[in-house]
Amino acid sequence: MDRNRTVLVTGAARGIGRAIATAFAADGDRVALHYASRREEAEEALGALAGSGHVLVQGDISTPDGAAAVVAAAVEALGPLDVLVNNAALNVEHPLDRTTFEDWQDAWRRTVDVNLLGTAHVTYCAARNMIEHEIRGRIVNVGSRGAFKGEPDHPAYGATKAAVHALGQSLAVSLALHGITVASVAPGFVATERVADRISATIEEQSPFGRVAAPEEIAAAVKYLASPEAVWSSGAVLDVNGASYLR
């Protein structure tokens, strides 16, 4: 694939998603920066992107219609998609021993709707667009170390990220027939606004480097998996956790 690709990044208003959008834009790609509700932060992220031709796409991927609309808006603005990065995710605390059954059900429904079904539906629409236009596209999912290490206070998050990894591997096999690659990254803790209150010396010491990741380090891994050189990494789940968890 040539440079100046069209790239849709979901959940890109801040944190890892914003760093991913920034990395692609810096390479000359045109980015559709998706957000759900953080309009002001999304506009700030868009304004900071290098180059031109980038767009904002607002939408709720937790519903099938919303997911389809996000992809349709990106295609309408940029043209057929070359790259999809599934980054949007919900992570709500719901430890079993301290959560009511009603709240437990709510946490699972909302997390599955965004993290798993949202990812699946956005991927379906983007991949069909790539197939229709005979594009050897790249799909990269942002998973999590928690899929392997466990998330005791956020079990739905860990479970859905494990499912996203499995989804990516299944689609890597089926979409190879169309020249489309699918891979995932599995970050550990990353220094973002969302988890700032959870990062402590104990968390930093999980890695022998004595720190957590910068968003740009996750973006670099995503950009590699979306590159022409990474075809043979299709189906991979790349750990990006600073040796904080080895499997």
RASUL-V822396 format. One record per residue. N is the residue number from 0. RES is the residue in one small letter. NEAR is the number of other ideal C-beta (glycine too) atoms within 8 Angstrom. Layout:
# RASUL-V822396
{{N | RES | NEAR} {N | RES | NEAR}}
This chain:
# RASUL-V822396
{{0 | m | 7} {1 | d | 4} {2 | r | 6} {3 | n | 6} {4 | r | 11} {5 | t | 13} {6 | v | 16} {7 | l | 18} {8 | v | 15} {9 | t | 14} {10 | g | 13} {11 | a | 15} {12 | a | 11} {13 | r | 10} {14 | g | 11} {15 | i | 14} {16 | g | 18} {17 | r | 13} {18 | a | 13} {19 | i | 17} {20 | a | 16} {21 | t | 14} {22 | a | 13} {23 | f | 15} {24 | a | 14} {25 | a | 8} {26 | d | 8} {27 | g | 7} {28 | d | 14} {29 | r | 13} {30 | v | 14} {31 | a | 16} {32 | l | 18} {33 | h | 18} {34 | y | 14} {35 | a | 10} {36 | s | 4} {37 | r | 9} {38 | r | 8} {39 | e | 6} {40 | e | 10} {41 | a | 14} {42 | e | 9} {43 | e | 8} {44 | a | 15} {45 | l | 11} {46 | g | 6} {47 | a | 6} {48 | l | 12} {49 | a | 5} {50 | g | 10} {51 | s | 3} {52 | g | 6} {53 | h | 12} {54 | v | 12} {55 | l | 10} {56 | v | 13} {57 | q | 8} {58 | g | 11} {59 | d | 6} {60 | i | 16} {61 | s | 10} {62 | t | 8} {63 | p | 7} {64 | d | 6} {65 | g | 11} {66 | a | 15} {67 | a | 10} {68 | a | 9} {69 | v | 15} {70 | v | 14} {71 | a | 9} {72 | a | 11} {73 | a | 15} {74 | v | 11} {75 | e | 6} {76 | a | 8} {77 | l | 12} {78 | g | 4} {79 | p | 10} {80 | l | 16} {81 | d | 12} {82 | v | 15} {83 | l | 14} {84 | v | 16} {85 | n | 13} {86 | n | 12} {87 | a | 12} {88 | a | 11} {89 | l | 8} {90 | n | 7} {91 | v | 10} {92 | e | 5} {93 | h | 13} {94 | p | 8} {95 | l | 7} {96 | d | 4} {97 | r | 4} {98 | t | 10} {99 | t | 5} {100 | f | 6} {101 | e | 6} {102 | d | 9} {103 | w | 11} {104 | q | 8} {105 | d | 8} {106 | a | 12} {107 | w | 10} {108 | r | 8} {109 | r | 11} {110 | t | 15} {111 | v | 11} {112 | d | 11} {113 | v | 13} {114 | n | 15} {115 | l | 13} {116 | l | 10} {117 | g | 14} {118 | t | 14} {119 | a | 9} {120 | h | 12} {121 | v | 16} {122 | t | 15} {123 | y | 8} {124 | c | 12} {125 | a | 14} {126 | a | 15} {127 | r | 8} {128 | n | 13} {129 | m | 15} {130 | i | 10} {131 | e | 7} {132 | h | 7} {133 | e | 4} {134 | i | 12} {135 | r | 8} {136 | g | 14} {137 | r | 13} {138 | i | 18} {139 | v | 15} {140 | n | 16} {141 | v | 16} {142 | g | 14} {143 | s | 11} {144 | r | 12} {145 | g | 11} {146 | a | 13} {147 | f | 9} {148 | k | 8} {149 | g | 6} {150 | e | 10} {151 | p | 6} {152 | d | 7} {153 | h | 12} {154 | p | 10} {155 | a | 13} {156 | y | 16} {157 | g | 14} {158 | a | 9} {159 | t | 13} {160 | k | 15} {161 | a | 11} {162 | a | 10} {163 | v | 16} {164 | h | 14} {165 | a | 8} {166 | l | 13} {167 | g | 16} {168 | q | 11} {169 | s | 8} {170 | l | 12} {171 | a | 13} {172 | v | 8} {173 | s | 7} {174 | l | 12} {175 | a | 10} {176 | l | 5} {177 | h | 9} {178 | g | 6} {179 | i | 14} {180 | t | 15} {181 | v | 15} {182 | a | 17} {183 | s | 14} {184 | v | 15} {185 | a | 15} {186 | p | 14} {187 | g | 13} {188 | f | 12} {189 | v | 14} {190 | a | 9} {191 | t | 10} {192 | e | 6} {193 | r | 7} {194 | v | 9} {195 | a | 8} {196 | d | 4} {197 | r | 7} {198 | i | 10} {199 | s | 6} {200 | a | 5} {201 | t | 6} {202 | i | 10} {203 | e | 11} {204 | e | 7} {205 | q | 9} {206 | s | 13} {207 | p | 6} {208 | f | 6} {209 | g | 6} {210 | r | 7} {211 | v | 11} {212 | a | 14} {213 | a | 8} {214 | p | 13} {215 | e | 9} {216 | e | 10} {217 | i | 17} {218 | a | 13} {219 | a | 9} {220 | a | 11} {221 | v | 14} {222 | k | 12} {223 | y | 10} {224 | l | 15} {225 | a | 12} {226 | s | 8} {227 | p | 5} {228 | e | 5} {229 | a | 13} {230 | v | 7} {231 | w | 4} {232 | s | 11} {233 | s | 11} {234 | g | 9} {235 | a | 8} {236 | v | 11} {237 | l | 11} {238 | d | 9} {239 | v | 12} {240 | n | 12} {241 | g | 11} {242 | a | 8} {243 | s | 10} {244 | y | 11} {245 | l | 4} {246 | r | 4}}
